[in-house]
Amino acid sequence: MFDANGHCWRVGDRKFSSKAMAVEYACRTGEQVHFEFFNDFYHSLDWSTEPAQSLHELYRARAEQLLSSYDRVILLLSGGSDSTAMVNIFLQNGLRPHQVVSHTVINSSINKNAVTNVEITRSASKTAKLCMELGVPYRVINLWDNIKNVEYDYHWFDTADSRMSIDNLIKFEGVNNDREIRKMVDSGKKVCLVSGFEKPRVFIHEGYFQAGHLDIPLTQNFYSKNKGLHKERFYTTKDMPTIEIKQCHTIIKHYEKHVPDYEKLLVHTADFNVDQYYATINDVLYEGLWKDRDYFTLGKLASSKKYTHLEEVMPDHKIVKSYKGLVRDFYKSINSEKYINDFLLHPSGRISNSAYADMKGFYSNFYKIKKLNANESAK
């Protein structure tokens, strides 16, 4: 089935809101896993025609659309490029969200400068200061305050997003049970949490520039059960697909004009350099809203360390033990070599030769934008 956020994983004729359950079923049946993200809708769009509006015009329209659709709009600020640009879109256009919120994990073993929290401390704090100067409320939720609600058992797989990360359920319980947010929801307000998801992934595939939706970035922190809260992605949205199409054309133009070896760099392979790609397009898509040199960021690959930090510093905590046992048993029950990155039984109990093991990503359909080395579109 599709969850409330519009995505699912399909195996044969069955649809799953849980990626883990889809993979488990695929291992039993021998069928392939397919990610579905409004595939029919996105296939119906004209990706070859660049929208006339500028990116900033489209960004502002999206912010206005969200404010008109909900009683309370809460922006989630992680300190990364996408969420920082999103918050700045509101601030620079005089548009007022109800709150801007970041979340951390702070306890006796983890402080504000730990890898888990450092992007909030060093990057989000800059944007937070601007929020407060402009009178927009900003606060930080300590996810550990609701740790009593976290229980890693097999019911977790029904709630989990696409990642087998220990922070998964901690975020879900910490944000959804936050007192201020729950008070708004319980009062009958239509409350929306907005995440800065996601930059498009443009590839060269079969002689065309194409775009596709990867499950990992688009579905993280989007759960099948949201306890009365609405969730929205700011950039990738069925409500305003012109943003994504405009971003794709902007990326293609930049590579064609400024990156001589783009035909090699953008080829769709398993070795695609994600960090290099994002470093290239961040300043292009978020001009005036974000500059890589002005903000601290762990990067997409290095940021995986923050997902294992809790395990490293609190290995004997009951939550860590139950989580590791659950994930280890699950990974052993599936075809780990096929579905887990860097398959190997690691001494930590994870099945991987890296500190952070997770399931491999799945793409939705690909959508043709423009033929390579030609001015013609994909029509």
TAVENQUI-V521637 format. One line per field, one symbol per residue. phi: phi as a letter, one per 30 degrees, with the letter a starting at -180 (. if undefined). A space follows every 10 residues. Layout:
phi->???
This chain:
phi->.dddcicacc bicccbdcde ddddddddci ddcbccbhed dddddcddcd edddeddddd ddddddddcb dbccccccjd dddddedded ddciccddac bcbbbbadcb cdcdedcddd dccddddddd eddcicdbac cdeddcdddd bcbddeddcd ddcccddedd deddddceed dddddddjdd cbcccdcadd ccbcbhibdb bbccddddcd iccdbchicc bbcdccbdda dddddddddd ddeddddcbe cddddcddbd cedddddddd cedddceica bedcbdbdid dddddddcde ddcbdcdddd dddddddddd dddcddddcc dheadcedjd caccdbcbdd dbcddcbdca ddhaddddd
